[in-house]
């Protein structure tokens, strides 16, 4: 494709920015139609060929089926043409505080009024305030923080810190684990779909069965017996991408004991389970377990700004890192002021409104409704599981899950399967969802399942 002239690029950008600056109700039907056509074209040709066909809830590779998300607020997402969805996907855990939460958004706007990013040289105070606040709300002696931009980046920092702090080289992870898609994160991930195209990966990783602490003990002791030093065990307290897999009670406690006995660091990936989603501020608190390193993200930026990172025990930051603090990493945008302002406002909102308690209470209501559907449609649904507002419905087949998600989409309930199939559909709504909305979701799920049973879904 030929390079466009500067004048044409400016003209195109003027049009796009004009749309951004225009109230949705004032965008003409012709412009909306053109936006849909352009989006489909540009995704296929400039973003990612195949992405449109990858969607599991509904086919969006034609102008008639595509919905462009254009506005959001509270418990809802809105399409360009006014479609209103009850959001039961929650950006895979981003929107615990709701969409465009006004208390958080107001703080971010005020921060933007005087500064967005930092100089990289002067001291940026919000990073310090945020680190202190995070230490205050995390369990045990977790204290020092390192802020990053995305979940995979946080995992990379956790892995690097574990190696430099312990001198070990091996990592123990779990089959089915998901920790992101950068090279180190995929290496400790437990799904072949993501790993095979990039093998060989980081070689010193051993995967064990999730939920079986004895497998971790055997892996560590066997490696140490042959002179292979182990840096860390990395686990999700509840596996998300694997299909919301809750381990047996006492699993986290036993893993902590094993790590203490063998001198191995323990990393909990709380990027999705943390910040109130599962009914406690951090899922590890359900068993009173404190890791050596913990990753956080997703809801940490309040659904407004992207910010992630790690918090760890002071013993992990040894002399080598004190002498060379840039050694772990120095992300340009990590811990920038505008993102820190969003996280500070998010923590305050969660504490003031007991968001973990809200997730626990509303999760019980939603889970009971989902369970009632499992009992009504045992030929379609295998199991309902999860904690708080991190729930999942597992279907007999991926096709049945896909058809059900498609039926929900048609009834304006947004949800999705895991990244590789729709056999398990996740329900991760906002904590601001009303009980009426929960009742409506269950009713619409009932209607969708009835259509699937009758073979009406096309």
HELIX and SHEET records of a PDB file:
HELIX    1   1 UNK A    6  UNK A   20  1                                  15    
HELIX    2   2 UNK A   24  UNK A   26  5                                   3    
HELIX    3   3 UNK A   29  UNK A   42  1                                  14    
HELIX    4   4 UNK A   43  UNK A   47  3                                   5    
HELIX    5   5 UNK A   51  UNK A   54  1                                   4    
HELIX    6   6 UNK A   90  UNK A   93  1                                   4    
HELIX    7   7 UNK A  102  UNK A  114  1                                  13    
HELIX    8   8 UNK A  125  UNK A  137  1                                  13    
HELIX    9   9 UNK A  151  UNK A  166  1                                  16    
HELIX   10  10 UNK A  183  UNK A  188  1                                   6    
HELIX   11  11 UNK A  192  UNK A  195  1                                   4    
HELIX   12  12 UNK A  196  UNK A  198  5                                   3    
HELIX   13  13 UNK A  213  UNK A  225  1                                  13    
HELIX   14  14 UNK A  251  UNK A  262  1                                  12    
HELIX   15  15 UNK A  283  UNK A  286  5                                   4    
HELIX   16  16 UNK A  298  UNK A  301  5                                   4    
HELIX   17  17 UNK A  314  UNK A  316  5                                   3    
HELIX   18  18 UNK A  319  UNK A  323  1                                   5    
HELIX   19  19 UNK A  337  UNK A  352  1                                  16    
HELIX   20  20 UNK A  355  UNK A  376  1                                  22    
HELIX   21  21 UNK A  398  UNK A  410  1                                  13    
HELIX   22  22 UNK A  435  UNK A  454  1                                  20    
SHEET    1   A 4 UNK A  69  UNK A  73  0                                        
SHEET    2   A 4 UNK A  76  UNK A  79 -1                                        
SHEET    3   A 4 UNK A  84  UNK A  87 -1                                        
SHEET    4   A 4 UNK A 413  UNK A 414  1                                        
SHEET    1   B 7 UNK A 142  UNK A 148  0                                        
SHEET    2   B 7 UNK A 308  UNK A 313 -1                                        
SHEET    3   B 7 UNK A 293  UNK A 296 -1                                        
SHEET    4   B 7 UNK A 265  UNK A 269  1                                        
SHEET    5   B 7 UNK A 230  UNK A 235  1                                        
SHEET    6   B 7 UNK A 170  UNK A 174  1                                        
SHEET    7   B 7 UNK A 205  UNK A 208  1                                        
SHEET    1   C 2 UNK A 238  UNK A 239  0                                        
SHEET    2   C 2 UNK A 245  UNK A 246 -1                                        
SHEET    1   D 4 UNK A 381  UNK A 387  0                                        
SHEET    2   D 4 UNK A 390  UNK A 395 -1                                        
SHEET    3   D 4 UNK A 424  UNK A 427 -1                                        
SHEET    4   D 4 UNK A 416  UNK A 417 -1                                        
END                                                                             
